């Protein structure tokens, strides 16, 4: 595993620039609204490194009580990895 980040890192299909502007009056520049994330590399490293296959469920992340964003804001996982020849 090279990197693993869980949260809402940028505006995209599920949250638009207009929605961000509309929420600014309520949340201001609170980083938990947009750009909220947690580094979950150690969790994914434990589950996946040195294995031929790996499955990670979002419930695995939730079980670790990782909640970088406000409730109701849909979070996602971004990761990068490299394969080793064995």
C-alpha positions as CSV (number, residue, x, y, z in Angstrom):
1,X,0.0,0.0,0.0
2,X,1.3,3.4,-0.9
3,X,-1.5,5.7,0.3
4,X,-5.0,5.5,1.6
5,X,-7.3,8.4,2.4
6,X,-10.9,8.3,3.6
7,X,-13.3,11.3,3.5
8,X,-14.7,13.9,1.2
9,X,-11.6,15.4,-0.5
10,X,-13.1,17.5,-3.2
11,X,-16.1,18.7,-5.0
12,X,-17.5,16.1,-7.4
13,X,-20.6,14.4,-8.6
14,X,-22.1,14.1,-5.1
15,X,-21.3,17.7,-3.9
16,X,-21.2,20.7,-6.2
17,X,-19.6,24.1,-5.9
18,X,-23.1,25.6,-5.5
19,X,-23.8,23.3,-2.5
20,X,-20.6,24.3,-0.9
21,X,-21.4,28.0,-1.2
22,X,-24.9,27.4,0.1
23,X,-23.6,25.7,3.2
24,X,-20.9,28.3,4.0
25,X,-23.3,30.3,6.0
26,X,-24.0,27.3,8.3
27,X,-20.6,25.8,8.5
28,X,-18.2,28.5,7.5
29,X,-14.8,27.2,6.7
30,X,-15.1,24.2,9.0
31,X,-12.7,21.5,7.5
32,X,-15.1,18.7,8.3
33,X,-17.5,19.9,5.6
34,X,-15.3,19.7,2.5
35,X,-11.7,18.6,2.3
36,X,-12.3,16.5,5.4
37,X,-10.3,13.3,5.4
38,X,-8.3,10.8,7.5
39,X,-5.2,8.9,6.6
40,X,-6.2,5.2,6.8
41,X,-2.9,3.8,5.4
42,X,-2.1,1.9,8.5
43,X,-5.5,0.2,8.5
44,X,-5.3,-0.8,4.9
45,X,-1.7,-1.8,5.3
46,X,-2.6,-4.3,8.0
47,X,-5.5,-5.7,5.9
48,X,-3.8,-5.8,2.5
49,X,-0.1,-5.6,2.3
50,X,1.8,-8.7,1.2
51,X,-1.5,-10.5,0.3
52,X,-2.5,-11.7,-3.2
53,X,-6.0,-10.4,-2.7
54,X,-7.6,-7.9,-0.5
55,X,-11.2,-6.7,0.3
56,X,-11.9,-3.6,2.3
57,X,-15.4,-2.6,3.3
58,X,-16.4,0.8,4.5
59,X,-17.7,-0.9,7.6
60,X,-14.0,-1.9,8.3
61,X,-13.2,1.8,8.4
62,X,-16.4,2.6,10.5
63,X,-15.4,-0.1,13.0
64,X,-12.2,1.9,13.7
65,X,-14.4,4.9,14.6
66,X,-12.9,7.0,11.8
67,X,-15.3,9.8,11.0
68,X,-13.5,12.8,9.5
69,X,-16.6,14.5,8.1
70,X,-20.0,15.8,9.3
71,X,-22.7,13.1,9.5
72,X,-24.6,12.9,6.3
73,X,-21.7,13.8,4.1
74,X,-20.9,10.9,1.9
75,X,-17.3,9.8,2.3
76,X,-15.2,7.7,-0.1
77,X,-11.9,5.9,-0.1
78,X,-8.9,6.8,-2.3
79,X,-5.9,4.6,-2.4
80,X,-2.9,3.7,-4.3
81,X,-0.9,0.5,-4.3
82,X,1.8,-1.3,-6.2
83,X,2.1,-5.0,-6.8
84,X,5.3,-7.0,-6.1
85,X,6.4,-9.9,-8.1
86,X,6.7,-13.0,-5.9
